[in-house]
Amino acid sequence: MIARPDKTLRGRKGPMRIKWIAALLCVAAFFFIAYHISRLQSLDEKVSLAVASLRAPGLTALMKGVTALAGPPALAAGSVLLALLIRQRRKWLSIFMNLAICITLNLGLKQLYARPRPVIIPPLVTEGGFSFPSGHSMASAAFYGFIIYLISQSEMKPAIKRAFSALILLLIALIGFSRIYLGVHYLSDVIGGFLISGLYLVVFTAFVNAYIDHDETLSDRLAGKGSQNDLLHSFAHAFDGILYALKAERNLVIHFAMAALVTAMAFTLQCSAAEWYILLILFGLVIGSELINTAIETVVNLVTPEYHELAKLAKDTAAGAVLVIAVAAALIGLTIFVPKLWALAVQNFF
């Protein structure tokens, strides 16, 4: 008797295929816009002038509030709120991973294309850096788009899912519109940002679904492909170890979440390149030490499943090493952020 393909698997393959086709279309559309960016200048300026004609005091205040919802402080606060609402450690991991990626998503592309900010209309807010693609558009579509993914995975009724998703899509569109209205981006900047985030969401949600929500391993996926001792398989096993520890160890998730929140703060306070290097080293030290601690605890449990004074000493010493590194990292972080926060407070309140 010939086994028939599982209908559930076939049902999943269809939507996944559509998602990857959509991702490829996003890439193609983005590079089309990027390649023809100079030809789109005239159209962009006409759209900016038309949108600027709508300016009014009340609408300006609304658009400033809307655009702030895509800034690092709002995304960080939104991530913390999501973590409090969704009391699942695995979801915390994907939430804060998404936060870190959302904030850093557009830096390389902005430097690559180096498009100047619009000058056709006076800007209503002050922004630094280049224009293409729109960072706020990218961050909003990536962050709030991931919330739509979380809603789709929830146990809400279909009608409620559709209603919430429609409201979030409207918010994303309003954030993109606000960037044009405030005079800091062109239409093509906003569309380019949305397209890159579309690609990102397909890749990231596929990663979360496979490796965080359903416990697949990269080493299993590579089984039977090449030598088990080659470099690719070594990286795959290291990747599996990191993900396992992140999913199993509460403290490691907390360290990871703190790293994501510090990343948001560093962008908000405009840390220098040297300060970023220090922060990245500290992230690596804290998370790396926690991984070593997890490995030591696992080996001790394997060798001595029952209670033993020496086993306790080994575990306590490893945990103490993590604590020392974490406290040192926190003190160094304070020396970076406290002067910046004090200067910001003096500038705004004194």
SVG drawing of the C-alpha trace seen along z (x, -y; Angstrom):
<svg xmlns="http://www.w3.org/2000/svg" viewBox="-15 -75 51 77">
<polyline fill="none" stroke="black" stroke-width="0.4" points="0.0,0.0 1.4,-3.4 1.5,-6.0 -0.3,-9.2 1.3,-12.5 0.1,-14.1 -2.6,-16.6 -1.5,-18.8 2.0,-19.1 0.6,-19.8 -1.6,-22.5 1.4,-24.1 3.6,-24.0 1.2,-26.1 1.1,-29.2 4.9,-28.9 5.5,-28.8 3.3,-31.9 5.3,-33.7 8.7,-33.0 7.3,-34.1 6.1,-37.3 9.6,-37.7 11.3,-37.4 8.9,-40.0 9.7,-42.4 13.4,-42.0 12.9,-42.6 10.7,-45.6 13.1,-47.1 16.1,-46.8 13.9,-48.2 13.2,-51.3 16.8,-51.6 18.1,-51.4 15.6,-54.0 15.8,-56.2 17.0,-59.3 14.2,-58.9 11.6,-58.7 12.8,-62.0 10.3,-64.1 7.4,-61.9 8.6,-61.9 8.8,-65.7 5.2,-66.0 3.9,-63.6 5.7,-65.5 4.3,-68.8 0.8,-67.3 1.0,-65.8 2.5,-69.1 -0.6,-70.9 -2.6,-69.0 -0.5,-70.4 -2.5,-71.8 -1.6,-72.2 -3.9,-69.4 -2.8,-67.0 0.9,-67.8 0.6,-67.0 -1.1,-63.7 1.6,-62.8 4.4,-63.5 2.7,-61.2 2.2,-58.5 5.8,-58.7 7.1,-58.4 5.5,-54.9 8.3,-53.6 11.1,-55.2 13.4,-53.0 11.8,-54.0 8.3,-53.1 9.6,-49.8 11.4,-48.9 8.3,-49.7 6.1,-47.8 8.4,-44.7 8.3,-44.8 4.5,-45.2 4.3,-42.2 6.5,-40.1 4.2,-40.9 1.1,-40.1 2.5,-36.8 3.8,-34.9 5.8,-32.3 9.6,-32.3 10.0,-31.2 7.8,-34.1 10.0,-36.5 13.0,-35.2 11.5,-36.0 10.0,-39.3 13.4,-40.7 15.3,-39.2 12.8,-41.0 13.4,-44.3 17.1,-44.2 16.8,-43.4 14.1,-46.1 16.3,-48.8 19.4,-47.9 17.7,-46.9 18.3,-49.9 21.7,-51.2 23.7,-49.4 21.3,-50.2 21.2,-53.9 25.0,-54.1 25.0,-52.1 22.5,-54.4 23.3,-57.7 20.3,-59.5 19.9,-63.0 16.8,-64.0 14.0,-65.9 14.5,-69.6 11.4,-70.3 9.4,-71.1 10.5,-72.3 10.8,-69.3 8.7,-69.5 11.0,-67.3 14.8,-67.1 16.3,-63.9 20.0,-62.9 21.4,-60.4 20.3,-59.5 16.9,-59.1 16.6,-55.8 15.1,-53.5 12.9,-55.0 14.1,-53.6 10.8,-54.3 8.9,-52.5 11.2,-49.5 11.1,-49.4 7.3,-49.8 6.5,-47.2 9.0,-44.7 7.9,-45.3 4.2,-45.6 4.2,-43.1 5.6,-40.5 2.8,-41.3 0.4,-40.3 2.3,-37.0 1.9,-36.5 -1.8,-37.3 -2.1,-34.7 -0.6,-32.1 -2.8,-32.9 -6.1,-31.3 -8.2,-34.4 -11.4,-34.0 -10.7,-34.5 -12.9,-37.7 -10.9,-39.2 -7.6,-38.3 -8.7,-40.0 -9.8,-43.1 -6.6,-43.5 -4.5,-42.8 -6.4,-45.4 -5.8,-48.0 -2.1,-47.2 -1.8,-47.4 -3.5,-50.8 -1.0,-52.0 1.9,-50.8 0.5,-52.8 0.0,-55.9 3.6,-55.7 4.8,-55.6 2.5,-58.5 3.7,-60.5 7.3,-60.4 6.3,-62.0 4.0,-64.5 6.7,-65.6 9.1,-66.2 11.8,-63.7 11.3,-61.0 10.1,-60.6 7.4,-58.2 10.0,-55.8 11.9,-55.8 8.8,-54.6 7.9,-52.0 11.5,-50.8 11.4,-50.4 8.2,-48.4 9.5,-46.1 12.7,-45.3 10.6,-44.6 8.4,-42.3 11.4,-40.2 12.6,-40.3 9.3,-39.2 9.1,-36.1 12.6,-35.0 12.3,-35.8 8.9,-34.2 10.0,-31.1 13.0,-31.0 10.9,-31.5 8.3,-28.9 11.0,-26.3 13.6,-26.8 11.9,-28.5 8.3,-27.4 8.8,-23.8 12.2,-22.7 13.7,-21.9 17.5,-21.8 19.9,-23.0 22.1,-19.9 19.2,-17.6 18.3,-19.6 21.9,-19.2 22.1,-15.5 23.2,-13.4 24.6,-16.5 28.4,-16.4 30.8,-15.2 29.5,-15.4 32.8,-16.9 33.0,-19.7 32.9,-23.4 29.2,-23.9 28.1,-21.1 30.3,-22.5 28.5,-25.9 25.1,-24.1 25.8,-22.3 27.0,-25.6 23.8,-27.3 21.7,-24.5 23.5,-24.8 22.8,-28.6 19.2,-28.2 18.7,-25.3 20.2,-27.4 18.1,-30.5 15.0,-28.4 15.8,-26.4 17.6,-29.0 15.4,-31.8 18.5,-33.9 19.9,-33.8 16.6,-35.1 16.7,-37.9 20.3,-38.8 19.3,-38.7 16.3,-40.9 18.5,-43.4 20.9,-43.4 18.0,-44.3 16.8,-47.1 20.3,-48.5 20.5,-48.5 17.4,-50.6 18.7,-53.0 22.1,-53.2 20.3,-54.2 18.1,-56.7 21.1,-58.4 23.3,-58.3 26.2,-56.4 29.6,-56.8 31.3,-54.1 33.7,-53.4 30.8,-53.1 29.1,-50.7 32.3,-48.5 32.3,-48.5 28.6,-47.5 29.0,-44.7 32.0,-43.3 29.9,-43.4 27.0,-41.7 29.2,-38.9 30.9,-38.5 27.7,-38.3 25.8,-36.0 28.9,-33.9 29.5,-33.4 25.9,-32.4 26.3,-29.8 29.4,-28.4 27.5,-28.3 24.7,-26.3 27.3,-23.8 28.9,-23.4 25.6,-22.8 24.6,-20.2 27.8,-18.3 27.6,-18.3 24.0,-17.0 25.1,-14.3 28.1,-13.1 26.3,-13.5 22.5,-13.4 22.2,-13.2 23.1,-16.0 26.8,-16.4 28.7,-19.2 31.4,-19.4 28.6,-19.5 27.0,-22.3 30.3,-24.1 30.9,-23.8 27.5,-25.1 27.7,-28.0 31.1,-29.0 30.0,-29.1 27.0,-31.1 29.2,-33.5 31.4,-34.0 28.4,-35.1 27.3,-37.4 30.8,-39.1 30.8,-39.7 27.1,-40.9 27.8,-43.4 31.0,-44.7 29.0,-45.0 26.2,-47.0 28.7,-49.3 30.5,-50.0 27.0,-50.6 26.2,-53.1 29.4,-55.1 28.2,-55.3 24.5,-56.1 24.3,-58.2 26.2,-61.2 24.0,-61.1 20.8,-60.8 21.9,-63.6 22.7,-65.9 19.3,-65.0 17.5,-65.8 19.3,-69.1 18.5,-70.1 14.8,-69.3 13.9,-70.1 16.4,-72.7"/>
</svg>
